[in-house]
Every structure is written in structure tokens, then in C-alpha cells.
């Protein structure tokens, strides 16, 4: 399994609307999770009885994407944060990014030579007077490409965990695409876009 080396996050905000991330922090669970406390990270992982399809990389993509949303929102709630709403625009931007990664055989936030915000812009997400945007990428094969395996890897990566547990975001878009990548014919490419507009 591979994670992108950086999980970029950018914002453009009106002067009075920026709020420090810590202003919305939940209980101590979130601050301990952000520091990488392993016992707390285990608390953020949904039980295997939750999130149907999270352990089955052969399930339909839509089932696995819903499982990933379930895992993400479980982690956020355990950390004292609100669930993220599923955004059609962000689903579309994530799907286009995953397609770029496979089409150009380039596992990168700049796949096909496009900056990481390219598909956010094309989806019309950045047209608001202020916005926040972030992106997590990962890919794996077999069981390492399952939603639960990818979520575990993201939770153990400081920059990816920061995106998932940020209070700046209100919406998310998730895409899973399967295809050839870096010599593997069955790569499960995951893209998670995060955002908020005002």
C-alpha cells in the first residue's frame, strides 16, 4: 500500500471568517489522536461490525465508498467532531483525480501535471468567496486496498490524519477506482477530497 507523501490542504478565506482549528476541538481524544497516541488511534477505528463492505475489496465500488465514508465519520465522531456531509461536487472532483492517477500512471497530488486544486476548480467548488480544501490519496492491492486498510494507514499518517480530523471541513467526496498502476493490474486507488465553502 502506498500513501501520497503529502496530504495538501489550502484555504482562501474572508478575513473575519477564519477560525483557529482548536476553537472547535472536541474532547481530549482529538488532541491525543492528532499527536499520534496509538491507543487513541485504535479508538478511532470503527468496529468490524460497522461499515458494511469496509473489509471486502471485491465489493462494488459504491459499497466500498460508502464504507469509507462510514469509517471516516466514525473516526470524526469519536474525536468529538461533526460528521462530514457527502458532496456531489467533491465526489466528482475525487473521481476525476482517481481517473487521472490511473490514466497517467502517476500516483501524485499533481497527477497528469495538474495541481491538486485542479479538479476542485473544475467542479465549481472554489467559486465561493472563501473555501477550504484538502486531499488524501492512497492505493493498495488485495486486502491492502480495502477501505478499512486504507483508513488505518491514513489514521497512522500525521498529514492524512490532520485532514480527516480537521474542524475546518464540513463536506467530503470519496472515490475508488481500480485499474493498472505502477505495474499492478488491480490497484485500488482511493481519493478523499475535503472541503468547506462560505
GROMACS elastic network, one bead per residue, 0.5 to 0.9 nm:
[ bonds ]
;  ai    aj funct       b0    kb
    1   138     6  0.71742   500
    1   139     6  0.55756   500
    1   141     6  0.69981   500
    1   144     6  0.59855   500
    1   145     6  0.71016   500
    1   149     6  0.88277   500
    1   150     6  0.79710   500
    1   153     6  0.84938   500
    2     5     6  0.87992   500
    2   107     6  0.87786   500
    2   137     6  0.85489   500
    2   138     6  0.55710   500
    2   139     6  0.54501   500
    2   140     6  0.64434   500
    2   153     6  0.88374   500
    3     6     6  0.82879   500
    3     7     6  0.89950   500
    3   107     6  0.87770   500
    3   136     6  0.81758   500
    3   137     6  0.60123   500
    3   139     6  0.67249   500
    3   140     6  0.89614   500
    3   150     6  0.86903   500
    3   153     6  0.77391   500
    3   154     6  0.77210   500
    3   157     6  0.85846   500
    3   160     6  0.88662   500
    4     7     6  0.68374   500
    4   107     6  0.71637   500
    4   108     6  0.63130   500
    4   109     6  0.72383   500
    4   136     6  0.74462   500
    4   137     6  0.56171   500
    4   138     6  0.62235   500
    4   139     6  0.88670   500
    5   108     6  0.84176   500
    5   109     6  0.89601   500
    5   159     6  0.87023   500
    6   109     6  0.79539   500
    6   136     6  0.82171   500
    6   137     6  0.88820   500
    6   159     6  0.65849   500
    6   160     6  0.77608   500
    7   109     6  0.80244   500
    7   134     6  0.70472   500
    7   135     6  0.57133   500
    7   136     6  0.53610   500
    7   137     6  0.74737   500
    7   159     6  0.54817   500
    7   160     6  0.55025   500
    7   162     6  0.85802   500
    7   163     6  0.73684   500
    8   109     6  0.80275   500
    8   116     6  0.78076   500
    8   133     6  0.82646   500
    8   134     6  0.56047   500
    8   135     6  0.59259   500
    8   136     6  0.77287   500
    8   159     6  0.79138   500
    8   160     6  0.86216   500
    8   163     6  0.83283   500
    9   132     6  0.73937   500
    9   133     6  0.55460   500
    9   135     6  0.67010   500
    9   163     6  0.73237   500
    9   194     6  0.86615   500
   10   117     6  0.88083   500
   10   131     6  0.84294   500
   10   132     6  0.59161   500
   10   133     6  0.54692   500
   10   134     6  0.64537   500
   11   130     6  0.74579   500
   11   131     6  0.55298   500
   11   133     6  0.61538   500
   11   134     6  0.86760   500
   12   126     6  0.88498   500
   12   129     6  0.78315   500
   12   130     6  0.50837   500
   12   131     6  0.52249   500
   12   132     6  0.64321   500
   12   133     6  0.89376   500
   13    16     6  0.81942   500
   13    17     6  0.65209   500
   13    18     6  0.62970   500
   13   129     6  0.70254   500
   13   131     6  0.58927   500
   13   132     6  0.76867   500
   13   197     6  0.88991   500
   13   198     6  0.84706   500
   14    17     6  0.55188   500
   14    18     6  0.69713   500
   14   129     6  0.69247   500
   14   130     6  0.57115   500
   14   131     6  0.88176   500
   14   198     6  0.89478   500
   15    18     6  0.64038   500
   16    19     6  0.82382   500
   17   130     6  0.82772   500
   17   198     6  0.85890   500
   18   168     6  0.89894   500
   19    22     6  0.83524   500
   19    23     6  0.68748   500
   19    24     6  0.85506   500
   19   168     6  0.81236   500
   20    23     6  0.55240   500
   20    24     6  0.78712   500
   20   167     6  0.89914   500
   20   168     6  0.85866   500
   21    24     6  0.60723   500
   21    25     6  0.68989   500
   21   166     6  0.69777   500
   21   167     6  0.58529   500
   21   168     6  0.65219   500
   22    26     6  0.86520   500
   22   167     6  0.80609   500
   23   167     6  0.86271   500
   24    81     6  0.79530   500
   24   167     6  0.61704   500
   24   168     6  0.87266   500
   25    28     6  0.83648   500
   25    30     6  0.67773   500
   25    31     6  0.76123   500
   25    79     6  0.83181   500
   25    80     6  0.71278   500
   25    81     6  0.73008   500
   25   166     6  0.87461   500
   25   167     6  0.71077   500
   26    29     6  0.72197   500
   26    30     6  0.59878   500
   26    31     6  0.80376   500
   26    78     6  0.89656   500
   26    79     6  0.60795   500
   26    81     6  0.60846   500
   27    30     6  0.61620   500
   27    31     6  0.75984   500
   27    79     6  0.68355   500
   27    80     6  0.59187   500
   28    31     6  0.53134   500
   28    32     6  0.60882   500
   28    33     6  0.83906   500
   28    79     6  0.79395   500
   28    80     6  0.86893   500
   29    32     6  0.52252   500
   29    33     6  0.59258   500
   29    34     6  0.85238   500
   29    40     6  0.65142   500
   29    41     6  0.88358   500
   29    43     6  0.86339   500
   29    44     6  0.89480   500
   29    78     6  0.73453   500
   29    79     6  0.52562   500
   29    80     6  0.74260   500
   30    34     6  0.60513   500
   30    35     6  0.86204   500
   30    40     6  0.84735   500
   30    76     6  0.84904   500
   30    78     6  0.79881   500
   30    80     6  0.67438   500
   30    81     6  0.83154   500
   30   165     6  0.75458   500
   31    34     6  0.50664   500
   31    35     6  0.63487   500
   31    36     6  0.88229   500
   31    79     6  0.82639   500
   32    35     6  0.51281   500
   32    36     6  0.64813   500
   32    37     6  0.55249   500
   32    38     6  0.88052   500
   32    40     6  0.65338   500
   32    41     6  0.83600   500
   33    36     6  0.50616   500
   33    37     6  0.55471   500
   33    38     6  0.76995   500
   33    39     6  0.86483   500
   33    40     6  0.56364   500
   33    41     6  0.56779   500
   33    44     6  0.82476   500
   33    79     6  0.76204   500
   33   155     6  0.86520   500
   33   161     6  0.83566   500
   33   165     6  0.87039   500
   34    37     6  0.76081   500
   34    41     6  0.88492   500
   34   158     6  0.71969   500
   34   161     6  0.70847   500
   34   162     6  0.67326   500
   34   165     6  0.78083   500
   35   158     6  0.79743   500
   36    39     6  0.87963   500
   36    40     6  0.78048   500
   36    41     6  0.68968   500
   36   155     6  0.84910   500
   36   156     6  0.70624   500
   36   157     6  0.83858   500
   36   158     6  0.71533   500
   36   161     6  0.88636   500
   37    40     6  0.54550   500
   37    41     6  0.62516   500
   37    42     6  0.89289   500
   38    42     6  0.63611   500
   38    43     6  0.88546   500
   38   156     6  0.83628   500
   39    42     6  0.53002   500
   39    43     6  0.67708   500
   40    43     6  0.50259   500
   40    44     6  0.67333   500
   41    44     6  0.51914   500
   41    45     6  0.69480   500
   41    75     6  0.87061   500
   41   152     6  0.88107   500
   41   155     6  0.68771   500
   41   156     6  0.75900   500
   42    45     6  0.54167   500
   42    46     6  0.86473   500
   42   152     6  0.89624   500
   43    46     6  0.76933   500
   43    75     6  0.78571   500
   43    78     6  0.71116   500
   43    79     6  0.88256   500
   44    71     6  0.85940   500
   44    72     6  0.88480   500
   44    74     6  0.68567   500
   44    76     6  0.75177   500
   44    77     6  0.83634   500
   44    78     6  0.57936   500
   44    79     6  0.71818   500
   44   155     6  0.82570   500
   45    48     6  0.88157   500
   45    71     6  0.70793   500
   45    72     6  0.88019   500
   45    74     6  0.73549   500
   45    75     6  0.61761   500
   45    78     6  0.88254   500
   45   148     6  0.83936   500
   45   151     6  0.81800   500
   45   152     6  0.73760   500
   45   155     6  0.85969   500
   46    49     6  0.80606   500
   46    50     6  0.62821   500
   46    51     6  0.74802   500
   46    70     6  0.83567   500
   46    71     6  0.59708   500
   46    72     6  0.88165   500
   46    74     6  0.60859   500
   46    75     6  0.70759   500
   46   148     6  0.86692   500
   47    50     6  0.54982   500
   47    51     6  0.81333   500
   48    51     6  0.73492   500
   48    52     6  0.84970   500
   48    54     6  0.80384   500
   48    55     6  0.80676   500
   48   148     6  0.89024   500
   49    52     6  0.75704   500
   50    54     6  0.83279   500
   50    67     6  0.86146   500
   50    70     6  0.80446   500
   50    71     6  0.82888   500
   51    54     6  0.57640   500
   51    55     6  0.88459   500
   51    64     6  0.89630   500
   51    66     6  0.77632   500
   51    68     6  0.76595   500
   51    69     6  0.84842   500
   51    70     6  0.55173   500
   51    71     6  0.64428   500
   52    55     6  0.79489   500
   52    56     6  0.87093   500
   52    63     6  0.74814   500
   52    64     6  0.79656   500
   52    66     6  0.81265   500
   52    67     6  0.58112   500
   52    70     6  0.85931   500
   53    56     6  0.52376   500
   53    57     6  0.77729   500
   53    58     6  0.87919   500
   53    59     6  0.63435   500
   53    60     6  0.85609   500
   53    63     6  0.59609   500
   53    64     6  0.54445   500
   53    65     6  0.87179   500
   53    66     6  0.81143   500
   53    67     6  0.57171   500
   53    68     6  0.87365   500
   53   146     6  0.84804   500
   53   147     6  0.78373   500
   53   148     6  0.89117   500
   54    57     6  0.77759   500
   54    59     6  0.88424   500
   54    63     6  0.82853   500
   54    64     6  0.60233   500
   54    65     6  0.86137   500
   54    66     6  0.85316   500
   54    67     6  0.50363   500
   54    68     6  0.67055   500
   54    70     6  0.87378   500
   54    71     6  0.79090   500
   54   146     6  0.62607   500
   54   148     6  0.51492   500
   54   149     6  0.83361   500
   55    58     6  0.89982   500
   55    59     6  0.88644   500
   55    64     6  0.85100   500
   55    67     6  0.88137   500
   55   143     6  0.73124   500
   55   146     6  0.54959   500
   55   147     6  0.64301   500
   55   148     6  0.58188   500
   55   149     6  0.76519   500
   56    59     6  0.55281   500
   56    64     6  0.76286   500
   56   143     6  0.73446   500
   56   145     6  0.89354   500
   56   146     6  0.60039   500
   56   147     6  0.78819   500
   56   148     6  0.88436   500
   57    60     6  0.82236   500
   57    61     6  0.85149   500
   57    64     6  0.74010   500
   57   141     6  0.84205   500
   57   142     6  0.65111   500
   57   143     6  0.62219   500
   57   144     6  0.83809   500
   57   145     6  0.62387   500
   57   147     6  0.74602   500
   57   188     6  0.80770   500
   58    61     6  0.83059   500
   58    64     6  0.87808   500
   58   142     6  0.85003   500
   58   146     6  0.85007   500
   59    62     6  0.82274   500
   59    63     6  0.63269   500
   59    64     6  0.63995   500
   60    63     6  0.52906   500
   60    64     6  0.64232   500
   60    65     6  0.87122   500
   61    64     6  0.50761   500
   61    65     6  0.60210   500
   61    66     6  0.85651   500
   61   175     6  0.81609   500
   61   176     6  0.60971   500
   61   177     6  0.74176   500
   61   178     6  0.86491   500
   62    65     6  0.50815   500
   62    66     6  0.62094   500
   62    67     6  0.85695   500
   62   175     6  0.85393   500
   62   176     6  0.81228   500
   63    66     6  0.51989   500
   63    67     6  0.61977   500
   63    68     6  0.87274   500
   64    68     6  0.61871   500
   64    69     6  0.86898   500
   64   146     6  0.76814   500
   64   147     6  0.62756   500
   64   176     6  0.76273   500
   65    68     6  0.50326   500
   65    69     6  0.63333   500
   65    70     6  0.86365   500
   65   147     6  0.76049   500
   65   174     6  0.61491   500
   65   175     6  0.63099   500
   65   176     6  0.64655   500
   65   190     6  0.88863   500
   66    69     6  0.50644   500
   66    70     6  0.61810   500
   66    71     6  0.86637   500
   66   174     6  0.83843   500
   67    71     6  0.61782   500
   67    72     6  0.85738   500
   67   147     6  0.66569   500
   67   148     6  0.82063   500
   68    71     6  0.50245   500
   68    72     6  0.60492   500
   68    73     6  0.85434   500
   68   147     6  0.53916   500
   68   148     6  0.73067   500
   68   150     6  0.87456   500
   68   151     6  0.73938   500
   68   174     6  0.76209   500
   69    72     6  0.50722   500
   69    73     6  0.60951   500
   69    74     6  0.84302   500
   69    84     6  0.83793   500
   69    86     6  0.80089   500
   69   172     6  0.83438   500
   69   173     6  0.85382   500
   69   174     6  0.72988   500
   70    73     6  0.52920   500
   70    74     6  0.60165   500
   70    75     6  0.86613   500
   71    74     6  0.51040   500
   71    75     6  0.62898   500
   71    76     6  0.87112   500
   71   147     6  0.80490   500
   71   148     6  0.73780   500
   71   151     6  0.72010   500
   72    75     6  0.52950   500
   72    76     6  0.63279   500
   72    77     6  0.87578   500
   72    83     6  0.82289   500
   72    84     6  0.83038   500
   72   151     6  0.75287   500
   72   164     6  0.70531   500
   72   165     6  0.89065   500
   73    77     6  0.60428   500
   73    78     6  0.84878   500
   73    81     6  0.85862   500
   73    82     6  0.78047   500
   73    83     6  0.50243   500
   73    84     6  0.64825   500
   73   164     6  0.88891   500
   74    77     6  0.52215   500
   74    78     6  0.61929   500
   74    79     6  0.86492   500
   74    83     6  0.78414   500
   75    78     6  0.51748   500
   75    79     6  0.62969   500
   75    80     6  0.88366   500
   75    81     6  0.85779   500
   75   155     6  0.89150   500
   75   164     6  0.82594   500
   75   165     6  0.78913   500
   76    79     6  0.50453   500
   76    80     6  0.63756   500
   76    82     6  0.65310   500
   76    83     6  0.63530   500
   76    84     6  0.83483   500
   76   164     6  0.73048   500
   76   165     6  0.59686   500
   76   166     6  0.87588   500
   77    80     6  0.50020   500
   77    81     6  0.50465   500
   77    82     6  0.60529   500
   77    83     6  0.64779   500
   78    81     6  0.73607   500
   79    82     6  0.89709   500
   79   165     6  0.74767   500
   81    84     6  0.89332   500
   81   165     6  0.74443   500
   81   166     6  0.83639   500
   81   167     6  0.68536   500
   82   167     6  0.81026   500
   82   170     6  0.79857   500
   83   170     6  0.76615   500
   83   171     6  0.84660   500
   84    87     6  0.89158   500
   84   169     6  0.73229   500
   84   170     6  0.51210   500
   84   172     6  0.59974   500
   84   194     6  0.86378   500
   85   170     6  0.63572   500
   85   172     6  0.61277   500
   85   173     6  0.85479   500
   86    89     6  0.89904   500
   86    90     6  0.78195   500
   86    91     6  0.75490   500
   86   171     6  0.57942   500
   86   172     6  0.52436   500
   86   173     6  0.58746   500
   86   174     6  0.82217   500
   87    90     6  0.51844   500
   87    91     6  0.60061   500
   87    92     6  0.85285   500
   87   171     6  0.58844   500
   87   172     6  0.57476   500
   87   173     6  0.56181   500
   87   174     6  0.89514   500
   87   195     6  0.88949   500
   88    92     6  0.61303   500
   88    93     6  0.86421   500
   88   172     6  0.87545   500
   88   173     6  0.69815   500
   89    92     6  0.51291   500
   89    93     6  0.62656   500
   89    94     6  0.86432   500
   89   120     6  0.78789   500
   89   123     6  0.55584   500
   89   124     6  0.73571   500
   89   125     6  0.66068   500
   89   173     6  0.74168   500
   90    94     6  0.59537   500
   90    95     6  0.83763   500
   90   119     6  0.87273   500
   90   120     6  0.70258   500
   90   123     6  0.73501   500
   90   125     6  0.75252   500
   90   171     6  0.78267   500
   90   172     6  0.60549   500
   90   174     6  0.73790   500
   90   192     6  0.84898   500
   90   193     6  0.60062   500
   90   194     6  0.73261   500
   90   195     6  0.76704   500
   91    94     6  0.52027   500
   91    95     6  0.61166   500
   91    96     6  0.86870   500
   91   172     6  0.73397   500
   91   174     6  0.53880   500
   91   175     6  0.63757   500
   91   192     6  0.83531   500
   91   193     6  0.75511   500
   92    95     6  0.50836   500
   92    96     6  0.62174   500
   92    97     6  0.86312   500
   92   119     6  0.81705   500
   92   120     6  0.86672   500
   92   123     6  0.68476   500
   92   173     6  0.73560   500
   92   174     6  0.85231   500
   92   175     6  0.81129   500
   93    96     6  0.51890   500
   93    97     6  0.62139   500
   93    98     6  0.87055   500
   93   118     6  0.85199   500
   93   120     6  0.55342   500
   93   121     6  0.84663   500
   93   122     6  0.75439   500
   93   123     6  0.59686   500
   93   125     6  0.88512   500
   93   173     6  0.75421   500
   93   174     6  0.88665   500
   93   175     6  0.87197   500
   93   193     6  0.74914   500
   94    97     6  0.50916   500
   94    98     6  0.62054   500
   94    99     6  0.86132   500
   94   119     6  0.75355   500
   94   120     6  0.83183   500
   94   135     6  0.85592   500
   94   173     6  0.60953   500
   94   174     6  0.59004   500
   94   175     6  0.53989   500
   94   176     6  0.85427   500
   94   190     6  0.85083   500
   94   191     6  0.54501   500
   94   192     6  0.62310   500
   94   193     6  0.58460   500
   95    98     6  0.51474   500
   95    99     6  0.61939   500
   95   100     6  0.86806   500
   95   173     6  0.85017   500
   95   174     6  0.74223   500
   95   175     6  0.50104   500
   95   176     6  0.72678   500
   95   177     6  0.75373   500
   95   191     6  0.73357   500
   96    99     6  0.50099   500
   96   100     6  0.62180   500
   96   101     6  0.87561   500
   96   119     6  0.67259   500
   96   175     6  0.86117   500
   97   100     6  0.50217   500
   97   101     6  0.63378   500
   97   102     6  0.88402   500
   97   109     6  0.84568   500
   97   111     6  0.75177   500
   97   116     6  0.85205   500
   97   118     6  0.87886   500
   97   119     6  0.67031   500
   97   175     6  0.86170   500
   97   191     6  0.70994   500
   98   101     6  0.51391   500
   98   102     6  0.64613   500
   98   103     6  0.85925   500
   98   111     6  0.89143   500
   98   137     6  0.86852   500
   98   175     6  0.68830   500
   98   176     6  0.70893   500
   98   177     6  0.61032   500
   98   178     6  0.89040   500
   98   189     6  0.63316   500
   98   190     6  0.68473   500
   98   191     6  0.60764   500
   99   102     6  0.52628   500
   99   103     6  0.58950   500
   99   104     6  0.84375   500
   99   177     6  0.69897   500
   99   189     6  0.88904   500
  100   103     6  0.50223   500
  100   104     6  0.58425   500
  100   105     6  0.78527   500
  100   106     6  0.76584   500
  100   107     6  0.88937   500
  100   111     6  0.59086   500
  100   112     6  0.60532   500
  100   114     6  0.89716   500
  101   104     6  0.55957   500
  101   105     6  0.55500   500
  101   107     6  0.54168   500
  101   108     6  0.70424   500
  101   109     6  0.87269   500
  101   110     6  0.88215   500
  101   111     6  0.54424   500
  101   112     6  0.71801   500
  101   181     6  0.79803   500
  101   189     6  0.79327   500
  102   106     6  0.68188   500
  102   107     6  0.78712   500
  102   111     6  0.88532   500
  102   177     6  0.80610   500
  102   178     6  0.81040   500
  102   179     6  0.65204   500
  102   180     6  0.64673   500
  102   181     6  0.60238   500
  102   187     6  0.88432   500
  102   189     6  0.79416   500
  103   106     6  0.78587   500
  103   111     6  0.89763   500
  103   112     6  0.80059   500
  103   180     6  0.86581   500
  103   181     6  0.87238   500
  104   107     6  0.85210   500
  104   111     6  0.67992   500
  104   112     6  0.55486   500
  104   181     6  0.88381   500
  105   111     6  0.80588   500
  105   112     6  0.83769   500
  105   180     6  0.75767   500
  105   181     6  0.53919   500
  105   182     6  0.64735   500
  106   109     6  0.88349   500
  106   110     6  0.81926   500
  106   111     6  0.52513   500
  106   112     6  0.68631   500
  106   181     6  0.76532   500
  106   182     6  0.79755   500
  107   110     6  0.82644   500
  107   111     6  0.63799   500
  107   137     6  0.81911   500
  107   138     6  0.82832   500
  107   139     6  0.83766   500
  107   181     6  0.79507   500
  107   182     6  0.83507   500
  107   189     6  0.87401   500
  108   112     6  0.85961   500
  108   116     6  0.87748   500
  108   137     6  0.79687   500
  109   114     6  0.81385   500
  109   115     6  0.69738   500
  109   116     6  0.52149   500
  109   117     6  0.89674   500
  109   135     6  0.79584   500
  109   136     6  0.85989   500
  109   137     6  0.76305   500
  110   113     6  0.53482   500
  110   116     6  0.54852   500
  110   117     6  0.89639   500
  110   118     6  0.89126   500
  111   114     6  0.59239   500
  111   115     6  0.77326   500
  111   116     6  0.80956   500
  112   115     6  0.88274   500
  114   117     6  0.79788   500
  114   118     6  0.59978   500
  114   119     6  0.84636   500
  115   118     6  0.54762   500
  115   119     6  0.85710   500
  116   119     6  0.73507   500
  116   120     6  0.80906   500
  116   134     6  0.87324   500
  116   135     6  0.77529   500
  117   120     6  0.51508   500
  117   121     6  0.62229   500
  117   122     6  0.87121   500
  117   126     6  0.87015   500
  117   133     6  0.78521   500
  117   134     6  0.86196   500
  117   135     6  0.89197   500
  118   121     6  0.53169   500
  118   122     6  0.63132   500
  118   123     6  0.87536   500
  119   123     6  0.60109   500
  119   124     6  0.85798   500
  119   125     6  0.87477   500
  120   123     6  0.52293   500
  120   124     6  0.65417   500
  120   125     6  0.53939   500
  120   126     6  0.64038   500
  120   133     6  0.80315   500
  120   193     6  0.85395   500
  121   124     6  0.51356   500
  121   125     6  0.57587   500
  121   126     6  0.53769   500
  121   127     6  0.74564   500
  122   125     6  0.75631   500
  122   126     6  0.85635   500
  123   126     6  0.80679   500
  124   127     6  0.57170   500
  124   128     6  0.86285   500
  125   128     6  0.71924   500
  125   131     6  0.81970   500
  125   195     6  0.82666   500
  125   196     6  0.87216   500
  125   197     6  0.76400   500
  126   129     6  0.80861   500
  126   130     6  0.77627   500
  126   131     6  0.63352   500
  126   132     6  0.84554   500
  126   133     6  0.85671   500
  126   197     6  0.75547   500
  127   130     6  0.81636   500
  127   131     6  0.83675   500
  127   197     6  0.86123   500
  128   131     6  0.64535   500
  128   197     6  0.59999   500
  128   198     6  0.61478   500
  129   197     6  0.77188   500
  129   198     6  0.64967   500
  130   196     6  0.84009   500
  130   197     6  0.58133   500
  130   198     6  0.55077   500
  131   195     6  0.71068   500
  131   196     6  0.54900   500
  131   198     6  0.64139   500
  132   168     6  0.69560   500
  132   169     6  0.68671   500
  132   194     6  0.78309   500
  132   195     6  0.52049   500
  132   196     6  0.51281   500
  132   197     6  0.65372   500
  133   168     6  0.89434   500
  133   169     6  0.77040   500
  133   193     6  0.72726   500
  133   194     6  0.54798   500
  133   196     6  0.68263   500
  133   197     6  0.88663   500
  134   163     6  0.63978   500
  134   169     6  0.85391   500
  134   192     6  0.82685   500
  134   193     6  0.58361   500
  134   195     6  0.64524   500
  135   160     6  0.81466   500
  135   163     6  0.74116   500
  135   191     6  0.71399   500
  135   192     6  0.56882   500
  135   194     6  0.61290   500
  135   195     6  0.89406   500
  136   154     6  0.79384   500
  136   159     6  0.87188   500
  136   160     6  0.59504   500
  136   163     6  0.75117   500
  136   164     6  0.85253   500
  136   190     6  0.80214   500
  136   191     6  0.58693   500
  136   192     6  0.50634   500
  136   193     6  0.65973   500
  136   194     6  0.83723   500
  137   154     6  0.87604   500
  137   160     6  0.84826   500
  137   189     6  0.75401   500
  137   190     6  0.56929   500
  137   192     6  0.65118   500
  137   193     6  0.88721   500
  138   145     6  0.85048   500
  138   150     6  0.67442   500
  138   153     6  0.85337   500
  138   154     6  0.81370   500
  138   188     6  0.82576   500
  138   189     6  0.60508   500
  138   190     6  0.52585   500
  138   191     6  0.68502   500
  138   192     6  0.89770   500
  139   144     6  0.80717   500
  139   145     6  0.61115   500
  139   150     6  0.75275   500
  139   187     6  0.63131   500
  139   188     6  0.52643   500
  139   190     6  0.58710   500
  139   191     6  0.88049   500
  140   143     6  0.78095   500
  140   146     6  0.77362   500
  140   149     6  0.86760   500
  140   150     6  0.77491   500
  140   186     6  0.84862   500
  140   187     6  0.56553   500
  140   188     6  0.53942   500
  140   189     6  0.69488   500
  140   190     6  0.86852   500
  141   144     6  0.53512   500
  141   146     6  0.80867   500
  141   184     6  0.78586   500
  141   185     6  0.88978   500
  141   186     6  0.61219   500
  141   187     6  0.50987   500
  141   188     6  0.59377   500
  141   189     6  0.89727   500
  142   145     6  0.55662   500
  142   146     6  0.72806   500
  142   186     6  0.78567   500
  142   187     6  0.81779   500
  142   188     6  0.81958   500
  143   146     6  0.53308   500
  143   147     6  0.89320   500
  143   148     6  0.89667   500
  143   149     6  0.71352   500
  144   147     6  0.84833   500
  144   148     6  0.85469   500
  144   149     6  0.54631   500
  144   150     6  0.69517   500
  144   188     6  0.86754   500
  145   148     6  0.83378   500
  145   149     6  0.64260   500
  145   150     6  0.63501   500
  145   187     6  0.73248   500
  145   188     6  0.52498   500
  145   189     6  0.76887   500
  145   190     6  0.83761   500
  146   149     6  0.52631   500
  146   150     6  0.62379   500
  146   151     6  0.85477   500
  146   188     6  0.78284   500
  147   150     6  0.52378   500
  147   151     6  0.60269   500
  147   152     6  0.85794   500
  147   190     6  0.85021   500
  148   151     6  0.50585   500
  148   152     6  0.61227   500
  148   153     6  0.86839   500
  149   152     6  0.51588   500
  149   153     6  0.63761   500
  149   154     6  0.87548   500
  150   153     6  0.51158   500
  150   154     6  0.61930   500
  150   155     6  0.86089   500
  150   190     6  0.79953   500
  151   154     6  0.50416   500
  151   155     6  0.60699   500
  151   156     6  0.86521   500
  152   155     6  0.51418   500
  152   156     6  0.63750   500
  152   157     6  0.88735   500
  153   156     6  0.52302   500
  153   157     6  0.64252   500
  153   160     6  0.87377   500
  154   157     6  0.51724   500
  154   158     6  0.79455   500
  154   159     6  0.83222   500
  154   160     6  0.52590   500
  154   161     6  0.58543   500
  154   164     6  0.83834   500
  155   158     6  0.73628   500
  155   160     6  0.67849   500
  155   162     6  0.87129   500
  155   164     6  0.81095   500
  156   160     6  0.80393   500
  156   161     6  0.69353   500
  157   160     6  0.54298   500
  157   161     6  0.58538   500
  157   162     6  0.84466   500
  158   161     6  0.51308   500
  158   162     6  0.60261   500
  158   163     6  0.88389   500
  159   162     6  0.50693   500
  159   163     6  0.66167   500
  159   164     6  0.89419   500
  160   163     6  0.52932   500
  160   164     6  0.64427   500
  160   165     6  0.87609   500
  161   164     6  0.50523   500
  161   165     6  0.60229   500
  161   166     6  0.83021   500
  162   165     6  0.53037   500
  162   166     6  0.57753   500
  163   166     6  0.52886   500
  163   167     6  0.88520   500
  163   168     6  0.88798   500
  163   169     6  0.82578   500
  163   194     6  0.74286   500
  164   167     6  0.87901   500
  164   169     6  0.85612   500
  164   194     6  0.80249   500
  165   168     6  0.88510   500
  165   169     6  0.86300   500
  166   169     6  0.61389   500
  167   170     6  0.76612   500
  168   195     6  0.78817   500
  168   196     6  0.69853   500
  169   172     6  0.78366   500
  169   194     6  0.61681   500
  169   195     6  0.50950   500
  169   196     6  0.50775   500
  169   197     6  0.87197   500
  170   194     6  0.76827   500
  170   195     6  0.62258   500
  170   196     6  0.52395   500
  170   197     6  0.83656   500
  171   193     6  0.83869   500
  171   194     6  0.59011   500
  171   195     6  0.52477   500
  171   196     6  0.60366   500
  172   192     6  0.69675   500
  172   193     6  0.54893   500
  172   195     6  0.61364   500
  172   196     6  0.86371   500
  173   191     6  0.81008   500
  173   192     6  0.57791   500
  173   193     6  0.50135   500
  173   194     6  0.65479   500
  173   195     6  0.85147   500
  174   190     6  0.74080   500
  174   191     6  0.58046   500
  174   193     6  0.63591   500
  174   194     6  0.88475   500
  175   189     6  0.80278   500
  175   190     6  0.58257   500
  175   191     6  0.52714   500
  175   192     6  0.65838   500
  175   193     6  0.86596   500
  176   188     6  0.65934   500
  176   189     6  0.55869   500
  176   191     6  0.66191   500
  176   192     6  0.89547   500
  177   187     6  0.80933   500
  177   188     6  0.59452   500
  177   189     6  0.52389   500
  177   190     6  0.67599   500
  177   191     6  0.86479   500
  178   181     6  0.89084   500
  178   185     6  0.84615   500
  178   186     6  0.60606   500
  178   187     6  0.54041   500
  178   189     6  0.60213   500
  178   190     6  0.88416   500
  179   184     6  0.79379   500
  179   185     6  0.57303   500
  179   186     6  0.51667   500
  179   187     6  0.53526   500
  179   188     6  0.69496   500
  179   189     6  0.79697   500
  180   183     6  0.66745   500
  180   184     6  0.53968   500
  180   186     6  0.58402   500
  180   187     6  0.58980   500
  180   188     6  0.89210   500
  181   184     6  0.52728   500
  181   185     6  0.65161   500
  181   186     6  0.77270   500
  181   187     6  0.59625   500
  181   188     6  0.89329   500
  181   189     6  0.86808   500
  182   185     6  0.84128   500
  182   187     6  0.85335   500
  184   187     6  0.58869   500
